[in-house]
């Protein structure tokens, strides 16, 4: 319960950051960026904690597949539509390689992505991958210890 409240607080800080930047025009304001950093850290940490707790009850590959499906079932149609609209109307210059990276959820690695907001998808996918790999390594180590 308390973690949900703190996670909501983190999301609220991110919302306030975006509000200040887009509506109020505070682009280079220290407190605006500080709210974003704190909100993102809180939100990622607690979301990762909840995801980790759920993962402990399921097989790693199954957990990773469910996480991937949950993210990309919403992400892919939206981002591919944005890329297509940009290709038709040329709202912002982008190359095909950047579009492919963005479509795969790797927009953080793109040099000039059409839509830069999904940078967090790259971060989340990285966190999930590291979490899955660490779990596999931990299980291999514990199997090695148990066999002695």
C-alpha positions in Angstrom: 0.0 0.0 0.0 2.7 2.5 1.0 4.7 1.5 -2.1 1.7 2.3 -4.3 1.4 5.7 -2.8 5.1 6.4 -3.3 4.9 5.2 -6.9 1.9 7.5 -7.5 4.0 10.3 -6.0 6.8 9.5 -8.4 4.4 9.5 -11.4 3.0 12.8 -10.2 6.5 14.4 -10.1 7.0 13.2 -13.7 3.6 14.7 -14.7 4.4 18.1 -13.0 7.8 18.1 -14.8 6.1 17.6 -18.2 3.4 20.2 -17.3 6.0 22.8 -16.4 8.0 22.1 -19.5 5.2 22.1 -22.0 2.6 24.4 -20.5 4.7 26.8 -18.4 7.8 26.8 -20.8 10.3 26.1 -18.0 12.9 24.3 -20.2 16.1 25.1 -18.4 14.8 25.3 -14.8 16.7 23.3 -12.2 13.7 22.3 -10.1 11.8 21.2 -13.2 14.6 18.8 -14.2 15.1 17.8 -10.6 11.5 16.7 -10.2 11.8 14.5 -13.3 15.0 12.8 -12.1 13.5 12.1 -8.7 10.1 11.0 -10.1 11.7 8.7 -12.6 14.0 7.1 -10.0 11.1 6.5 -7.6 8.9 5.1 -10.3 11.5 2.8 -11.9 12.7 1.6 -8.5 9.3 0.7 -7.2 8.0 -0.7 -10.5 11.2 -2.9 -10.6 10.5 -4.0 -7.1 7.0 -5.1 -7.9 8.1 -6.8 -11.1 10.9 -8.6 -9.2 8.5 -9.8 -6.6 6.2 -11.2 -9.3 9.1 -12.8 -11.1 10.1 -14.8 -8.1 6.9 -16.9 -8.5 7.4 -17.6 -12.2 10.0 -19.0 -14.6 12.4 -16.3 -15.9 11.7 -16.8 -19.6 8.0 -16.7 -19.0 8.2 -13.6 -16.9 10.4 -11.9 -19.6 8.0 -12.8 -22.4 5.0 -11.5 -20.4 6.8 -8.2 -19.7 7.8 -7.9 -23.4 4.2 -8.6 -24.5 2.8 -6.1 -22.0 5.1 -3.3 -23.2 5.0 -3.9 -26.9 1.3 -4.6 -27.3 0.7 -0.9 -26.7 4.1 0.5 -27.8 4.4 -0.9 -31.3 1.0 0.3 -32.8 1.5 3.8 -31.4 5.2 4.3 -32.4 4.7 2.7 -35.9 1.8 5.0 -36.5 4.0 8.0 -35.5 6.8 6.8 -37.8 4.4 6.3 -40.7 2.8 9.8 -40.2 6.3 11.3 -40.1 7.3 9.4 -43.3 4.1 10.7 -45.1 4.2 14.3 -43.9 7.9 14.7 -43.1 7.3 16.5 -39.8 10.8 15.8 -38.6 13.8 14.5 -40.4 14.8 10.9 -39.5 16.6 8.1 -41.2 15.4 4.6 -41.6 17.9 3.2 -39.1 16.7 5.5 -36.3 13.1 4.6 -37.2 13.9 0.9 -36.9 15.7 1.4 -33.5 12.7 3.4 -32.3 10.2 0.7 -33.5 12.2 -2.0 -31.6 12.1 0.0 -28.4 15.7 1.1 -28.7 15.0 4.8 -29.3 17.5 5.9 -26.7 20.2 4.6 -29.1 18.9 6.5 -32.1 20.7 9.6 -33.2 17.7 11.6 -34.3 14.5 9.7 -33.4 11.1 11.0 -34.7 9.7 10.7 -31.2 12.1 10.9 -28.3 9.7 10.4 -25.4 9.9 6.5 -25.4 13.5 6.7 -24.2 12.3 4.9 -21.1 11.3 1.8 -23.1 15.0 1.2 -23.8 15.8 1.7 -20.1 13.0 -0.7 -19.0 14.0 -3.3 -21.5 17.5 -3.1 -20.3 16.4 -3.4 -16.7 14.3 -6.4 -17.5 17.1 -8.1 -19.4 19.6 -7.5 -16.6 17.1 -8.8 -14.1 16.5 -11.9 -16.1 20.2 -12.5 -16.7 21.0 -12.0 -13.0 18.3 -14.5 -12.1 19.6 -17.1 -14.5 23.2 -16.6 -13.2 22.0 -16.8 -9.6 20.1 -20.0 -10.4 23.2 -21.5 -12.1 25.4 -20.6 -9.2 22.9 -22.1 -6.6 22.7 -25.3 -8.7 26.5 -25.5 -8.7 26.6 -25.1 -4.9 23.9 -27.6 -4.3 25.7 -30.3 -6.4 28.8 -30.2 -4.2 
